[in-house]
């Protein structure tokens, strides 16, 4: 069949369509007027994005938007709205949409770009890049092969400041953190917008696409390519927690060989000796490749001191972990035997003399490596082994050598609960419906409560108790710590806590996880050092109770890995009819209770009652009884059983059972059958 010839000077239908699509995409390359913004928003909606109308000046949504994470506005609905700026909601609702956000005028973009070009040439060209109204950059993509997580912070700067408190940095207020060498703030330079987040998009005023792509032709990348982008960002992160071992061989003035090596030692020759090679340098960052790697990089060396390893094939270093100079030396030269490493460093001159540190070049002692000492046992010997009986600290749910978590939403009464448990433990007394069989010493680690408030609460507990303490109650509180509270996810913080523990302390209360650790709550690996510390306390005969927050969904905030080794998990919740005037009142629900069942794990309601003379008492009732009273009250008010179930968030069968009992007791009667509905 003969092809149709095109008339000279006229466009074919295909050429016209391509020109129209090009014109549509070019509308996204510059900031536009109100009508242009609306057209672009409608086009984005038509292309599968969940679009959110916003005020371009405040960056705030013009309406409630959480529902748009599941059900996007249609193009017709958008066209009927009045707005001059729009955002795109990230995550599955927009086809697995995600961005990398480079803040502070994209200061780290060029170093990051250089790393990417080494590892994956051409990858950046696949991304849409838009400049923001503050001079930052958004790198936008879809990743169909991955469930996009929530927002993540990937790279921080580290800036020394004069002292504690809040400091201004380029228009943002940041709180200083105390480190061993001074006070520092950590502005976040690179972060993501993922599921649950959104970002303003061109042609919203102030936003401009600079890469030549548009949102109508947004590129997709693979999970492997996304991992390269993230790894390069983390390679520029200055806020890392080093895996710091005990330095051993403490000197009289407190200077240990490992401490001095951390200050004075040079690990570059040590890395080279063990086959590592430096690949490039980006300011304060050097990038190193593990032995045998011919292209790219495996780890960053930050400020010449901290080795942050990314590779999964760089033993003895673990992936996504940071190491101090002493850690690097002990692992590479002594196979993790840090006691021997400290002795050898001391022999090489890393020790204190007249308050000065004398050092030599990086030592390379020829000593055999030693594996970590472990103690296996046969099944026969294990079954013959006699363990001390495991007695409860508080019957029936808090075992000695037990690991427990109590969580609730902020303001529900977690600290009241924890203090009540702790005081009952030291008295051998009672709290709510539970009894301490014998007194146990307590260490209460408080991460946030102001001193006067804590003093007031403890005073009320002591004044209203009929029993005197028979075991010590030790308190660590922030207002009395000149150098800040110890962090339980660091070796240094754990050692600080263990230095004050005595044989009488059998119970440690950590109130709360988020204020006493710096680990990211959603990352399971961040819980590993805390879990290891808790297991060590259990092995030494102590119980640990962690206080934690719940999220807006009502479940505990962050990774569920925390619950793996726990004996008991308790959730504190507000009653369905709670009002602020009720004060401290909550329901206690057992979500995990190893070895417990029946009435022992039935939920109860606890209410703190205080009379005019400031006498305090806890009143308790089974939640079942509370729900019965609520059901009867609403049925008397004329609601149907279906309406009561909806109002109290109860099963219809539960409401029906309560209604039947109320009729039998003569508390309600059927009014025209309405209460049967």
C-alpha positions as CSV (number, residue, x, y, z in Angstrom):
1,X,0.0,0.0,0.0
2,X,1.4,3.4,-1.0
3,X,2.2,5.7,1.9
4,X,0.3,9.0,2.0
5,X,2.4,12.0,1.1
6,X,2.4,15.0,3.4
7,X,1.4,18.3,1.8
8,X,4.3,20.8,1.9
9,X,4.0,23.5,4.6
10,X,1.3,21.6,6.6
11,X,1.6,19.6,9.8
12,X,0.4,16.0,10.1
13,X,-1.9,15.0,12.9
14,X,1.0,13.3,14.7
15,X,3.3,16.4,14.4
16,X,0.5,18.6,15.7
17,X,0.0,16.3,18.8
18,X,3.7,16.2,19.5
19,X,3.9,20.0,19.3
20,X,0.9,20.4,21.6
21,X,2.5,18.0,24.2
22,X,5.8,19.9,24.0
23,X,4.0,23.2,24.6
24,X,2.1,21.6,27.6
25,X,5.3,20.4,29.1
26,X,7.1,23.8,28.6
27,X,4.4,25.4,30.8
28,X,6.0,23.6,33.8
29,X,9.4,25.1,33.2
30,X,8.8,28.5,34.6
31,X,6.6,30.1,37.3
32,X,3.3,31.1,35.9
33,X,0.1,33.1,36.6
34,X,-3.0,31.9,38.4
35,X,-4.7,30.4,35.3
36,X,-1.5,28.7,34.2
37,X,-1.0,27.2,37.6
38,X,-4.6,25.8,37.6
39,X,-4.1,24.3,34.1
40,X,-0.8,22.7,35.2
41,X,-2.5,21.3,38.3
42,X,-5.3,19.8,36.3
43,X,-2.9,18.2,33.9
44,X,-0.9,16.7,36.8
45,X,-4.1,15.2,38.2
46,X,-4.9,13.8,34.8
47,X,-1.4,12.2,34.8
48,X,-2.0,10.3,38.1
49,X,-0.8,12.7,40.8
50,X,-2.7,13.6,43.9
51,X,-2.8,17.4,43.7
52,X,-3.1,19.7,46.8
53,X,-4.1,23.4,46.3
54,X,-1.8,25.6,48.5
55,X,-1.0,29.2,49.3
56,X,2.4,29.7,47.6
57,X,3.5,32.3,50.2
58,X,2.9,30.3,53.4
59,X,3.2,26.9,51.6
60,X,0.2,25.8,53.6
61,X,-2.7,23.8,52.2
62,X,-5.9,25.7,51.5
63,X,-8.0,22.9,53.0
64,X,-7.7,19.7,55.0
65,X,-5.8,17.2,52.9
66,X,-5.0,13.9,54.7
67,X,-7.8,12.2,52.8
68,X,-6.0,13.1,49.6
69,X,-3.3,10.6,50.5
70,X,-5.8,7.9,49.6
71,X,-8.4,9.6,47.3
72,X,-7.0,12.3,45.0
73,X,-9.0,15.2,43.7
74,X,-10.3,14.6,40.2
75,X,-9.4,17.0,37.3
76,X,-13.0,18.3,37.4
77,X,-12.9,19.0,41.2
78,X,-9.6,20.8,40.8
79,X,-10.9,23.0,37.9
80,X,-13.7,24.2,40.2
81,X,-11.4,25.4,42.9
82,X,-9.7,28.8,43.3
83,X,-6.0,28.6,44.0
84,X,-2.7,30.1,42.8
85,X,-0.3,27.4,43.9
86,X,-0.3,23.6,44.1
87,X,1.6,20.8,45.7
88,X,2.0,17.1,44.8
89,X,1.4,14.5,47.5
90,X,4.1,11.9,47.6
91,X,3.8,8.1,48.0
92,X,1.6,5.4,46.4
93,X,-1.3,7.8,45.8
94,X,0.9,9.6,43.2
95,X,2.4,6.5,41.6
96,X,5.2,6.0,44.2
97,X,6.3,9.7,44.0
98,X,9.3,10.9,46.0
99,X,11.8,13.8,46.1
100,X,15.2,14.6,47.4
101,X,15.1,18.0,49.0
102,X,18.4,20.0,49.0
103,X,18.0,22.8,51.5
104,X,20.2,25.9,52.3
105,X,20.5,26.9,48.7
106,X,21.5,23.4,47.7
107,X,24.9,23.7,49.3
108,X,25.6,20.0,49.1
109,X,24.3,19.4,45.6
110,X,27.6,19.7,43.7
111,X,29.5,17.3,46.1
112,X,26.6,14.9,46.0
113,X,26.4,15.1,42.2
114,X,30.2,14.3,41.9
115,X,29.7,11.2,44.0
116,X,26.7,10.1,41.8
117,X,28.7,10.7,38.6
118,X,31.4,8.4,39.8
119,X,29.1,5.6,40.9
120,X,26.4,5.8,38.2
121,X,27.2,8.2,35.3
122,X,24.0,9.6,33.7
123,X,21.7,8.8,36.6
124,X,21.1,12.5,37.5
125,X,20.0,13.3,34.0
126,X,17.1,10.9,34.5
127,X,15.6,13.0,37.3
128,X,13.4,16.1,37.2
129,X,15.1,19.0,39.0
130,X,13.2,22.1,40.1
131,X,14.5,25.1,41.9
132,X,12.6,26.3,44.9
133,X,11.6,29.8,46.0
134,X,14.4,29.7,48.7
135,X,17.1,28.7,46.3
136,X,17.1,25.0,47.1
137,X,16.6,22.1,44.7
138,X,14.0,19.3,44.5
139,X,15.0,16.1,42.6
140,X,11.8,14.4,41.6
141,X,11.2,10.8,40.5
142,X,8.9,7.8,40.7
143,X,10.1,4.4,42.0
144,X,7.5,1.9,40.9
145,X,9.4,-1.1,42.4
146,X,9.4,0.2,46.0
147,X,6.8,1.1,48.6
148,X,7.9,4.7,49.4
149,X,8.5,5.3,53.1
150,X,7.7,8.5,55.0
151,X,10.0,11.6,55.1
152,X,13.6,10.8,55.9
153,X,16.6,13.1,56.9
154,X,19.7,12.0,55.1
155,X,22.5,14.5,55.6
156,X,23.3,17.1,58.2
157,X,26.0,19.7,58.5
158,X,27.9,20.1,61.8
159,X,28.4,23.7,63.0
160,X,30.1,24.7,66.2
161,X,28.3,27.3,68.3
162,X,29.2,29.3,71.5
163,X,27.0,27.5,74.0
164,X,23.8,25.7,74.8
165,X,20.3,26.9,73.8
166,X,18.8,27.9,70.5
167,X,20.8,29.4,67.7
168,X,19.7,31.0,64.4
169,X,21.1,29.5,61.2
170,X,20.1,30.9,57.8
171,X,16.5,31.7,59.0
172,X,16.0,28.5,61.0
173,X,16.2,28.0,64.8
174,X,18.2,25.0,65.9
175,X,19.0,23.8,69.4
176,X,22.6,23.1,70.3
177,X,23.8,19.7,71.3
178,X,26.6,19.1,73.7
179,X,29.5,17.0,72.4
180,X,32.8,16.1,73.9
181,X,34.5,18.9,72.1
182,X,31.9,21.7,72.5
183,X,28.4,22.6,71.4
184,X,27.1,22.1,67.9
185,X,24.0,22.5,65.8
186,X,23.1,20.2,63.0
187,X,21.1,21.8,60.1
188,X,19.6,19.2,57.8
189,X,20.9,19.7,54.3
190,X,19.3,16.8,52.4
191,X,16.0,15.1,53.2
192,X,13.2,13.3,51.4
193,X,9.5,13.9,51.0
194,X,7.8,10.5,50.9
195,X,4.5,8.9,52.0
196,X,2.6,11.4,54.1
197,X,4.5,14.4,52.7
198,X,4.0,16.9,49.9
199,X,6.1,19.5,48.0
200,X,5.2,22.6,46.0
201,X,5.5,22.2,42.2
202,X,6.2,24.4,39.2
203,X,4.7,26.5,37.8
204,X,3.6,27.6,41.3
205,X,5.2,31.1,41.8
206,X,8.8,30.8,43.0
207,X,9.3,27.2,41.5
208,X,11.0,26.5,38.2
209,X,11.9,23.2,36.5
210,X,15.5,23.5,35.4
211,X,16.3,20.0,34.1
212,X,14.3,20.1,30.8
213,X,11.8,17.5,32.0
214,X,8.3,18.2,33.2
215,X,5.9,16.5,35.7
216,X,3.9,15.3,32.7
217,X,6.8,13.1,31.7
218,X,8.2,12.3,35.1
219,X,11.0,9.7,35.0
220,X,11.0,6.4,36.9
221,X,14.0,4.9,38.6
222,X,14.8,1.4,40.0
223,X,15.1,0.7,43.7
224,X,18.8,0.1,43.1
225,X,19.2,3.5,41.5
226,X,17.3,5.1,44.4
227,X,19.7,3.4,46.8
228,X,22.7,5.0,45.0
229,X,21.0,8.4,45.5
230,X,20.5,7.8,49.2
231,X,23.9,6.3,49.8
232,X,25.5,9.4,48.2
233,X,23.5,11.7,50.4
234,X,24.5,9.8,53.6
235,X,28.1,9.9,52.5
236,X,27.9,13.7,53.1
237,X,26.2,13.4,56.6
238,X,28.1,14.9,59.5
239,X,25.7,13.8,62.2
240,X,26.7,10.2,62.9
241,X,26.9,8.2,66.1
242,X,30.2,6.3,66.3
243,X,30.3,2.7,67.5
244,X,32.5,3.5,70.4
245,X,33.9,0.5,72.4
246,X,35.2,0.7,75.9
247,X,38.7,2.1,75.8
248,X,40.1,0.1,78.7
249,X,43.3,0.9,80.6
250,X,42.0,4.0,82.3
251,X,44.7,6.4,83.4
252,X,44.5,8.3,86.8
253,X,43.5,11.6,85.0
254,X,40.8,9.9,83.0
255,X,42.7,10.0,79.7
256,X,42.6,6.5,78.2
257,X,44.7,5.2,75.2
258,X,41.6,5.0,73.0
259,X,40.6,8.5,73.9
260,X,44.0,9.9,73.0
261,X,44.1,7.9,69.8
262,X,40.7,9.3,68.9
263,X,42.2,12.8,69.3
264,X,45.6,12.3,67.8
265,X,45.7,9.1,65.7
266,X,45.7,9.0,61.9
267,X,43.8,6.1,60.5
268,X,44.5,6.8,56.8
269,X,47.8,4.8,56.8
270,X,45.9,2.1,58.7
271,X,43.2,1.9,56.1
272,X,45.7,1.8,53.3
273,X,47.7,-1.0,55.1
274,X,44.5,-3.1,55.1
275,X,43.8,-2.6,51.4
276,X,41.5,0.4,51.4
277,X,42.0,3.2,48.7
278,X,40.9,6.8,48.7
279,X,38.8,7.6,45.6
280,X,38.0,11.3,45.9
281,X,37.7,14.2,48.3
282,X,34.7,16.6,48.9
283,X,35.7,19.3,51.4
284,X,35.6,17.7,54.8
285,X,34.7,14.3,53.3
286,X,37.0,11.7,51.8
287,X,35.6,8.7,50.0
288,X,37.3,5.4,50.3
289,X,36.8,2.1,48.5
290,X,37.0,-1.2,50.3
291,X,39.7,-3.8,49.4
292,X,38.9,-5.3,46.0
293,X,36.4,-2.6,44.8
294,X,37.5,-1.1,41.5
295,X,34.8,1.6,41.0
296,X,32.9,3.9,43.3
297,X,33.3,4.1,47.1
298,X,32.4,2.1,50.2
299,X,32.8,4.5,53.0
300,X,33.3,8.2,54.0
301,X,36.0,9.5,56.2
302,X,34.5,12.6,57.9
303,X,37.0,15.3,59.1
304,X,39.7,12.7,58.9
305,X,38.3,11.0,62.0
306,X,35.0,9.2,61.6
307,X,34.7,6.3,59.2
308,X,31.1,5.9,58.0
309,X,30.8,2.6,56.1
310,X,28.1,1.9,53.5
311,X,29.2,-1.4,52.0
312,X,27.8,-4.8,53.0
313,X,31.1,-6.4,51.9
314,X,33.6,-4.5,54.1
315,X,34.0,-6.7,57.1
316,X,34.8,-6.2,59.9
317,X,32.8,-3.0,59.5
318,X,29.0,-3.2,59.4
319,X,26.9,-1.3,56.8
320,X,25.4,2.1,57.6
321,X,27.6,2.4,60.8
322,X,30.2,4.9,61.9
323,X,33.5,4.1,63.6
324,X,35.9,6.2,65.7
325,X,39.7,6.0,65.1
326,X,40.0,3.6,68.1
327,X,37.2,1.4,66.8
328,X,38.9,1.2,63.4
329,X,42.2,0.4,64.9
330,X,40.8,-2.3,67.3
331,X,38.8,-4.0,64.5
332,X,41.5,-3.9,61.8
333,X,44.6,-4.7,64.0
334,X,43.1,-6.8,66.8
335,X,40.0,-8.4,65.4
336,X,37.8,-6.5,67.9
337,X,39.9,-7.2,71.0
338,X,39.8,-3.7,72.2
339,X,41.5,-4.5,75.6
340,X,44.5,-5.7,73.7
341,X,44.3,-2.7,71.3
342,X,44.3,-0.3,74.3
343,X,47.4,-2.0,75.8
344,X,49.3,-1.8,72.5
345,X,48.4,1.8,72.0
346,X,49.7,2.6,75.4
347,X,52.9,0.8,74.6
348,X,53.2,3.0,71.5
349,X,53.0,6.2,73.5
350,X,49.2,6.9,73.6
351,X,49.0,7.8,77.3
352,X,48.9,10.8,79.5
353,X,52.1,12.5,80.8
354,X,51.9,15.7,82.9
355,X,48.4,16.3,81.5
356,X,49.6,16.2,77.9
357,X,49.1,13.5,75.3
358,X,52.2,11.9,73.9
359,X,51.8,10.2,70.6
360,X,53.8,8.6,67.9
361,X,52.9,7.8,64.3
362,X,50.1,5.3,63.8
363,X,51.2,2.1,65.5
364,X,51.3,-1.2,63.6
365,X,52.0,-3.8,66.3
366,X,52.4,-7.4,65.2
367,X,50.0,-9.0,67.6
368,X,47.7,-12.0,67.0
369,X,44.0,-11.2,66.7
370,X,41.5,-12.6,69.2
371,X,37.9,-13.4,68.7
372,X,35.2,-12.3,71.1
373,X,34.8,-14.7,74.0
374,X,31.6,-16.7,74.0
375,X,30.4,-19.6,76.1
376,X,28.5,-22.3,74.3
377,X,26.8,-25.0,76.4
378,X,25.5,-28.5,75.5
379,X,21.8,-29.3,75.9
380,X,22.5,-31.7,78.7
381,X,24.6,-29.2,80.7
382,X,22.0,-26.5,80.1
383,X,19.1,-28.6,81.4
384,X,21.2,-29.3,84.6
385,X,22.0,-25.6,85.0
386,X,20.4,-24.1,88.1
387,X,19.1,-20.5,87.5
388,X,17.8,-18.4,90.3
389,X,14.0,-18.2,90.5
390,X,12.5,-15.4,88.6
391,X,10.4,-13.4,91.0
392,X,8.1,-10.6,90.0
393,X,8.8,-7.0,90.8
394,X,5.1,-6.2,90.4
395,X,2.6,-9.1,90.3
396,X,1.6,-10.3,87.8
397,X,2.9,-8.5,84.8
398,X,6.4,-7.1,85.7
399,X,8.8,-10.0,86.1
400,X,12.3,-9.6,87.7
401,X,14.8,-9.7,84.8
402,X,11.8,-8.7,82.6
403,X,11.8,-6.3,79.7
404,X,8.6,-4.2,79.5
405,X,7.3,-1.3,77.4
406,X,4.5,1.1,78.4
407,X,3.3,3.5,75.7
408,X,0.7,6.2,75.3
409,X,-0.1,9.4,73.4
410,X,1.5,12.6,74.9
411,X,-0.3,13.9,78.0
412,X,-2.2,10.7,78.8
413,X,-0.3,10.0,82.0
414,X,2.8,7.9,81.2
415,X,5.0,9.5,83.9
416,X,2.3,9.3,86.6
417,X,2.0,5.6,85.8
418,X,5.8,5.0,85.7
419,X,6.4,6.8,89.0
420,X,3.5,4.8,90.7
421,X,5.1,1.6,89.5
422,X,8.5,2.6,90.7
423,X,7.4,3.8,94.1
424,X,5.4,0.6,94.7
425,X,8.6,-1.4,93.8
426,X,10.8,0.3,96.4
427,X,8.2,0.0,99.1
428,X,7.0,-3.6,98.4
429,X,3.6,-2.0,98.2
430,X,0.7,-1.7,95.8
431,X,-0.1,0.3,92.7
432,X,-3.6,0.2,91.2
433,X,-4.5,-3.6,91.3
434,X,-1.0,-4.9,91.4
435,X,1.3,-5.7,94.3
436,X,5.1,-5.8,94.7
437,X,6.0,-9.1,96.5
438,X,9.2,-7.6,97.9
439,X,11.0,-4.2,97.7
440,X,13.4,-3.7,94.8
441,X,15.8,-0.8,94.2
442,X,14.9,1.5,91.3
443,X,16.8,3.8,88.9
444,X,14.5,6.2,87.3
445,X,16.0,7.8,84.2
446,X,13.9,10.9,83.3
447,X,14.6,12.5,79.9
448,X,12.2,15.5,79.8
449,X,10.4,16.4,83.0
450,X,11.2,19.8,84.5
451,X,12.7,19.4,88.0
452,X,9.9,21.3,89.9
453,X,7.2,19.2,88.2
454,X,9.0,16.0,89.0
455,X,9.5,17.1,92.6
456,X,5.8,18.0,92.9
457,X,4.6,14.6,91.6
458,X,7.0,12.6,93.7
459,X,6.1,14.6,96.8
460,X,2.4,13.8,96.3
461,X,3.2,10.1,95.9
462,X,5.3,9.9,99.0
463,X,2.8,12.0,101.1
464,X,-0.1,9.7,100.1
465,X,1.7,6.4,100.6
466,X,1.0,4.4,103.7
467,X,4.4,2.6,103.3
468,X,8.0,3.8,103.7
469,X,10.6,2.9,101.1
470,X,12.6,-0.2,101.9
471,X,14.9,0.0,98.9
472,X,16.8,2.9,97.1
473,X,15.1,5.1,94.5
474,X,17.8,6.8,92.4
475,X,16.7,9.6,90.0
476,X,18.5,10.9,86.9
477,X,16.8,14.1,85.8
478,X,17.9,16.6,83.1
479,X,17.8,19.8,85.2
480,X,20.6,18.4,87.4
481,X,22.9,17.3,84.6
482,X,25.4,20.0,83.5
483,X,26.5,18.0,80.5
484,X,23.1,16.7,79.5
485,X,21.5,13.3,79.9
486,X,23.3,10.1,78.8
487,X,22.2,8.6,75.4
488,X,21.2,4.9,75.8
489,X,22.0,4.1,72.2
490,X,25.7,5.0,72.6
491,X,28.4,3.0,74.3
492,X,29.4,6.1,76.3
493,X,25.9,6.7,77.6
494,X,25.4,3.1,78.6
495,X,28.7,3.1,80.4
496,X,27.6,6.3,82.3
497,X,24.4,4.7,83.5
498,X,26.1,1.5,84.5
499,X,28.7,3.4,86.5
500,X,26.0,4.4,89.0
501,X,24.2,1.1,89.2
502,X,24.5,-0.8,92.5
503,X,23.6,-4.4,93.4
504,X,20.4,-3.0,95.1
505,X,19.1,-1.6,91.9
506,X,16.9,-4.3,90.3
507,X,14.6,-2.2,88.2
508,X,15.4,0.5,85.6
509,X,12.7,2.8,84.3
510,X,13.6,4.7,81.0
511,X,11.2,7.7,80.6
512,X,11.2,8.0,77.7
513,X,12.8,6.4,74.6
514,X,12.6,9.4,72.2
515,X,14.3,11.8,74.7
516,X,17.1,9.4,75.8
517,X,18.2,8.1,72.4
518,X,19.1,9.8,69.2
519,X,18.2,6.8,66.9
520,X,15.6,7.4,64.2
521,X,12.4,5.8,65.5
522,X,11.5,4.2,62.2
523,X,14.8,2.5,61.6
524,X,15.0,-1.0,63.2
525,X,18.8,-0.9,63.4
526,X,18.7,2.1,65.6
527,X,17.1,0.0,68.3
528,X,19.8,-2.7,68.2
529,X,22.3,-1.1,70.7
530,X,19.4,-0.2,73.2
531,X,18.1,-3.8,73.0
532,X,21.6,-5.2,73.5
533,X,22.0,-3.0,76.6
534,X,18.6,-4.1,78.0
535,X,19.5,-7.7,77.5
536,X,22.8,-7.2,79.4
537,X,20.8,-5.7,82.3
538,X,18.5,-8.7,82.2
539,X,21.5,-11.0,82.4
540,X,22.7,-9.1,85.4
541,X,19.4,-9.7,87.2
542,X,17.6,-6.4,86.4
543,X,14.3,-5.5,84.9
544,X,13.9,-2.6,82.4
545,X,10.7,-0.7,81.7
546,X,10.7,1.6,78.6
547,X,8.2,4.4,78.4
548,X,7.4,5.4,74.9
549,X,5.0,7.5,72.8
550,X,2.2,6.4,70.5
551,X,1.6,7.9,67.1
552,X,-1.6,9.4,65.9
553,X,-2.9,6.0,64.8
554,X,-2.7,4.9,68.5
555,X,0.1,2.3,68.0
556,X,3.6,2.7,69.4
557,X,5.6,5.2,67.4
558,X,8.4,3.8,65.1
559,X,9.7,0.3,64.4
560,X,7.8,-2.7,65.9
561,X,11.2,-4.4,66.3
562,X,11.3,-3.0,69.8
563,X,8.6,-5.5,70.9
564,X,10.6,-8.6,69.8
565,X,12.3,-9.3,73.1
566,X,9.8,-7.7,75.5
567,X,7.9,-9.8,78.0
568,X,5.0,-7.3,78.4
569,X,3.7,-4.4,76.4
570,X,1.1,-2.1,77.9
571,X,-0.9,0.6,76.1
572,X,-2.4,3.6,78.0
573,X,-5.4,5.1,76.2
574,X,-8.0,7.8,77.0
575,X,-11.5,6.6,77.7
576,X,-13.9,7.2,74.8
577,X,-15.8,9.9,76.8
578,X,-12.7,11.6,78.1
579,X,-12.7,15.4,78.8
580,X,-9.8,17.5,80.0
581,X,-11.6,18.3,83.2
582,X,-11.3,14.6,84.3
583,X,-7.5,15.0,84.8
584,X,-5.3,11.9,84.9
585,X,-7.5,9.0,83.7
586,X,-6.6,6.3,81.3
587,X,-7.4,2.7,80.3
588,X,-4.6,0.1,80.5
589,X,-4.6,-2.5,77.8
590,X,-2.2,-5.5,77.6
591,X,-1.0,-5.9,74.1
592,X,1.7,-8.5,74.9
593,X,1.9,-10.5,78.1
594,X,4.2,-13.5,78.0
595,X,2.7,-16.3,80.2
596,X,-0.3,-14.3,81.4
597,X,-4.0,-14.8,80.5
598,X,-7.5,-14.4,81.8
599,X,-8.3,-11.8,84.4
600,X,-4.6,-10.9,84.8
601,X,-4.6,-9.2,81.4
602,X,-8.2,-7.8,81.4
603,X,-8.0,-4.0,80.7
604,X,-8.7,-1.7,83.6
605,X,-9.5,2.0,83.9
606,X,-7.4,4.1,86.3
607,X,-8.5,7.5,87.6
608,X,-6.4,9.8,89.8
609,X,-8.6,11.4,92.4
610,X,-7.4,14.4,94.5
611,X,-9.5,16.1,97.2
612,X,-9.5,19.6,98.6
613,X,-6.7,18.7,101.0
614,X,-4.5,17.5,98.2
615,X,-4.9,13.9,99.2
616,X,-4.4,11.7,96.2
617,X,-5.7,8.2,95.4
618,X,-6.0,6.0,92.4
619,X,-9.5,4.6,91.6
620,X,-9.7,1.5,89.3
621,X,-12.5,-0.3,87.5
622,X,-12.5,-3.0,84.8
623,X,-12.9,-1.3,81.4
624,X,-15.8,-3.8,80.8
625,X,-17.7,-2.2,83.8
626,X,-17.0,1.3,82.5
627,X,-18.3,0.4,79.1
628,X,-21.4,-1.1,80.6
629,X,-22.1,2.2,82.4
630,X,-21.6,4.2,79.2
631,X,-23.9,1.9,77.2
632,X,-26.6,2.2,79.8
633,X,-26.3,6.0,79.9
634,X,-26.6,6.3,76.1
635,X,-29.5,3.9,75.8
636,X,-31.3,5.9,78.5
637,X,-30.7,9.0,76.4
638,X,-32.6,7.3,73.5
639,X,-29.8,6.1,71.2
640,X,-30.2,2.8,69.4
641,X,-27.8,0.0,70.0
642,X,-26.3,0.6,66.6
643,X,-25.7,4.3,67.4
644,X,-24.2,3.4,70.8
645,X,-21.8,1.0,69.1
646,X,-20.7,3.7,66.8
647,X,-20.5,6.3,69.5
648,X,-18.3,4.2,71.8
649,X,-16.5,2.3,69.1
650,X,-17.7,-1.1,70.5
651,X,-18.8,-4.2,68.8
652,X,-22.5,-4.5,68.3
653,X,-22.5,-7.8,70.1
654,X,-20.9,-6.1,73.2
655,X,-23.5,-3.4,73.2
656,X,-26.3,-6.0,72.8
657,X,-24.9,-8.0,75.8
658,X,-24.8,-4.9,78.0
659,X,-28.3,-3.9,76.9
660,X,-29.6,-7.4,77.8
661,X,-28.0,-7.2,81.2
662,X,-29.4,-3.6,81.8
663,X,-32.9,-4.8,80.9
664,X,-32.6,-7.8,83.3
665,X,-31.5,-5.3,86.1
666,X,-34.3,-3.0,85.3
667,X,-32.1,-0.1,84.3
668,X,-33.7,0.3,80.8
669,X,-36.9,-0.6,79.1
670,X,-37.7,-1.0,75.4
671,X,-39.3,2.2,74.1
672,X,-41.2,1.2,71.0
673,X,-38.4,-1.2,70.2
674,X,-36.0,1.6,69.4
675,X,-33.3,0.3,71.7
676,X,-33.3,-3.0,69.8
677,X,-32.1,-1.3,66.6
